[in-house]
Amino acid sequence: MVRVAARDGAVLPIITTMGANSASLLNAALALYAVSLLDSLYAVVKPRHQLSRLAVCAFVAAAGAHFVSLALESWELGRLAVQTLQQMSSMASLFMAAAFLAVYARFKYSSLAVFAFPPVFLLAMAGALGGTAPATSRPMLQWWISAHAALFLLGYAALFLACVAGLMYLIQERDLKAKRQRPFSDRLPPLGKLDEIGYKALAAAFVLITLGLIAASVWAFAKWGSNWVVDPTIALAFLTWGIAFGIVMGRLAAGWRGHKGAYLAIAGFICAALTWIVNSGAHTFMGQ
């Protein structure tokens, strides 16, 4: 039973099954992600196999069901569903799926699926495990947590895309220098396109993580003073931001391109992954 306040002050009882529908949709999305994942992995085993239209359609349908699932869960909670590690995993999975679809729609490089589909599936599966959101009666705190978490997750999804482009760049470059033809290398995008995708993804990640840090820092300093600075999650987030800043500035000022940018993109995503690993769901300073 969910009670919604009407404009005239009356409280209307509304019987809803949004929670069950959200979980069912997430499970359906997980099954569709699995279909796409198996097809992409088959392309590694069978070099002549191309990513099928069925796999692409299944992935699009999975992303759509995933989006509706998170929308229903957020509506039920009354805030964006990024309060627990499971919810953040699910949201990160959706953002990664959206990043892949955006690049695929623009460039039609199906080889990206081999690198993108496994983490999307695993994070969605982690999100399907569920979890209890921390209780809070402060609306402003709820919105702050939602805003800064969503910005960081979007930034990390962009970093993931830059990391994938960097890995593919290094594989392609090494094969070209060695004059070696791998079974899968003929499907990799050209080096110039990989460099372009990686830089644009990094630039987007830099903007999103900057906004996330601003949202987090202003509130944390006003609420907890300087205690938030020594939090390990915050320190790693600033390190990730610093790497993204260095790559963007290096590209603009020093013309960094190619394998140097690829290595730094991978390093940035590793920092983002470490930030995720050390995140216990709440910062250490919040208990002080």
N, C-alpha and C positions, 0 to 999 in steps of 0.2 A: 504494500500500500504506500503510495507516494502522495503527499499533500502539496498542492500548488496553490499559492495565494493569488486570487484574482485581483484585478485592478480596484474593484469596489470594496476590497477588504475581506470578502468572503473566502473561505477556504474550501476548495473543491477536492473531494477525495477521488483519486484516479488510481484504479487498479492496473498495474503494469507488470509486464514480464520482460522488461528491457534487459535485466541482468542475464536471464537465461538466453534471450535472443542474442545478446552480445557474445556470450560464450559459444553459442552454436555457430555464429558467423565466423568467429575466430578459428574454430575447429575446421569449418569448411574452407576457410582461407588457407589453413595449414595443409590440408589435403591437396588443394590446388597448387600450392607452392611446391609440394612434394612431387607432383606430376611434372612440373617445369624443371625441377632439380634433376630428376632422373633422366629426362631428355637431354639436358645440358651435359650431364656426366657421360651419357652414352656417346656424345660427340667426341669426348676425349678417347674413349675406347675404340670407336670407329671413326677414323679421321675424315672419311668421306661424308659422314652424317652431318647435315646442317640442322641448326635449331629449327624445329618444326613449327608450323603455324599453330598447331594445337598447343604446344608448349607456351608460345607467346600469348595466345588467347587465355590459356589457363592462368598465366601469371597476371594478366590484366584483370581477369575476374577475381583472382585471389586478392590483389591490391584493392579492388573495389569493395569486396566483402570485408577486408581488414579495416578499411576506412570507416565503413558503416558501423562495424563492431566497436571501434574506438569512439566514434561519435555517440553511439548509444550509451556506452559506459561513461563517457564524460557528461552526457546529459543526466544520467542517473546520479552521478556524484555531485553535480552542480559545479564542476570545475574540470579543467583539462586532466585527463587520466595519465598523469606522470608522477604520481605520489609514491609508488613503490618501484623497486628494481624490476619486478615483472612487468609493470605497466610501462616503464621506461624502455625495457627491452622490446616490447611490442611496438611502441611508438618509433623507436630507432629502426626496427625492421621495416615499418611502413615507409619511413623517410628514405631508407636505402632503396626500397622497391621503386619509389617515385623517382629517385635520382637515376636509377637504371632506365626506367621507361622514358624519362626526358631525353637522355642521351641516345637511347635506341631510336626514338622517334626522329631525332635530328640526324643521326649518322648511319643508322641501320647496321651497326656492328654487332652481330650476334655473338661473337667470341667473348664479349664482356660478360655474358651470362654464366660462363664457366667460373668466373671469379665472384660474381655478384650473388648468384642464387644460393650457394651454400650458407653464407652468413645471414641472408634474409630468412631462410628457412629455420636456422638454428635460433635466431633471436625471436622469431614468431613462436617457436615451440617453447622457449623460455617464458614468453609472455602468456602462453596458454596455461602455465602452471598456476597462475593466479597469485593472490597475496592480499594482505589486509592493509589498507591505506592508513597512515597515521592520522589520528583524530586531531582536529584543530577547529576552534570556534572563531578564529580570526579571519574574516573574509580577505583582508588585505594580504595576510600571510599566504593564504591559499593562492591568490592570484599571482603573488610574487614567485612562489615555488613553480607554479605552472608556466609563467612567462619565461623565467630564466632557464628552466629545464628544457622547454620546447626549443628555445634558441640554441642551446648547447647541442641538443640532439640533431637539429638541422645542420649545425656546423660540423658535427661529427660524421653525419651522412655525406656531406660534401667532401670531408677529408677522406672518407672511405673510397669515394669515387676517384679522388686524386691518387690515392694509394694504388688502386687497381690499375689506373692508367700508367702509374710509375712502374709497377711490376711488369706490365705488358711491354712498356718501352724498353726496359732493361733486357727482357727476353729477346725481343725483336732485334735490338742493337747487337747483342752478343752473337746471335745467329748470323746476322749480316756480316759482322767482322770475321767470324770463323768460317764464313761461306758454307754454313751448315743449314740444312732444311729439316726442321722437325715436322712430324706428322701434322701438328696443329698450327705451326707457325704461319702457314700461308693464309690463314684466316684472320691473323692479327691486323689491326688497322695500321696505316702508314705511321712512321715515326713523327712526322709533322702533326698529324691529327691527334696522336696520343699526347704530344707535348701541349697542344692547344686545349684538349680536354682537361689535362692535369692542371694547367695554369688557371683556367676558368673556374674549376672546382675549388682550387686553393683560394682564389680571390673571394669566392662566395663564402667559403669556410671562415676566412679571416673576418669578413664583415659580420657574419652571424655570431661567431665566438666573441668578437668585440662587444656587440650589443648584449650578449648573454653575460659577459663579465661586468659590463656597466650596470645592468639590472641587478646582478647579484651583489656587487661591491657597494653600491649606494645604500641598499637596504641593510646589508649585513653591518656596515660601518655605523649606520644610524641606530641599529638595534643592539649590536654586541660590541661596539667599539673596535679596538684593534685586535681582539682575540681571533678574529676570523682569518687573519693573515697567515698564521702558522698551521692552518688546516692543510693536511697533505693533498686532499682533493683540489683545494683552491690553488695550491702551489703547482700541481701538475697541469691544471687548467691554464695558468699563466704561462707555463713552459710551452704548452701546446700553442697558445696564442703567439708567443714569442717566435716559435719556429715558423708559423704561418706568416707573421709579419716580416721575418727575415727573408723568406722566399719571395714574397710579393715585392719588397723593396729591392732585393737582389735582382729580380727580373726587370724591374723598372730602371734601376740605377746602373747595374753592372751587366745587364743582359744575360742573366743566368738562364740557360736553356738545357735541354737534353738530359743526360744522365745525372748531372748535379741536381737539377730540380727534382728528378725522379727519386733520388736517394733521400732528399729532404722531405718530400711528400710522404714517403714511407715512414720516416722518422716521426713526422707529425702525427700520423695515424697511430703509431705505436704509443706515443704519449697520450693520445686520446683513449686508447685501449687501457693503458695503465690507470688513467683517471677513472675509468669505468670500474676497473677491478678493485681499486682501493675505496670506492664509494660504497659505504655501508647503508645507504638510504637516508642518512641524515649526517650533516657535518658535525665534527667534534665540538665546535664552539656553541652549537645550538643547545647543548645540555648544560651550559655554564650559566 
